[in-house]
Amino acid sequence: MPRETTARHRELPGDGEAVSARILAEAGVREDPKYFRDFPSDEEREVLTVPQLIQGAWLENDADFFASVFTPDGSLLIQDEELADREEIRAFMASGFAGPLRGAHVSGWPLAMRFLGPDTALVVTQGGIVRNGEEDVAPEREIRAVWVIVRRSGRWRLMSHQSSPIRG
């Protein structure tokens, strides 16, 4: 999927690096500058803080943090579950982090991004779950994910996330 960058996005002041670093620091998430490598614009960097916040929530196994990245009416399609709001997402992740996902985290990187409007972005990532005690995503757990990320009250939030397994 090609990147769509409009003049509006190119003309933003050069503070996106500082803004993305601030967003992540406020959440206690360590910034990974390599994550932005193919997406250098200020607004792209801000949008891509959303997947990094989700990765940070996984590192902490923190369901409240995970759910807070979503809009209140956000949705998560994971495995065979369609979760339709922030509370359903929180409860599902709390159960996972207390059980089979205890100590697990996710690893991934962006493949594509497209702005669908001034306050909506579509991001495609690749990665997967790294189980406790493992160092990398096992091939059978590799996924591609589609993220619909929206700006609400000046902050980028996750509206919808859907993942699909990659079969080799």
BELCOR-V39356 format. One record per run of one state. SS is the DSSP state (a for helix, b for strand, c for the rest). FROM is the first residue (numbers start at 1). TO is the last residue. If there is no record, write none. Layout:
<<SS/FROM/TO> <SS/FROM/TO>>
This chain:
<<c/1/3> <b/4/4> <c/5/6> <a/7/10> <c/11/15> <a/16/26> <c/27/32> <a/33/36> <c/37/41> <a/42/47> <c/48/48> <a/49/60> <c/61/62> <a/63/68> <c/69/69> <b/70/78> <c/79/80> <b/81/83> <c/84/85> <a/86/98> <c/99/104> <b/105/117> <c/118/119> <b/120/130> <c/131/138> <a/139/141> <b/142/152> <c/153/154> <b/155/165> <c/166/168>>
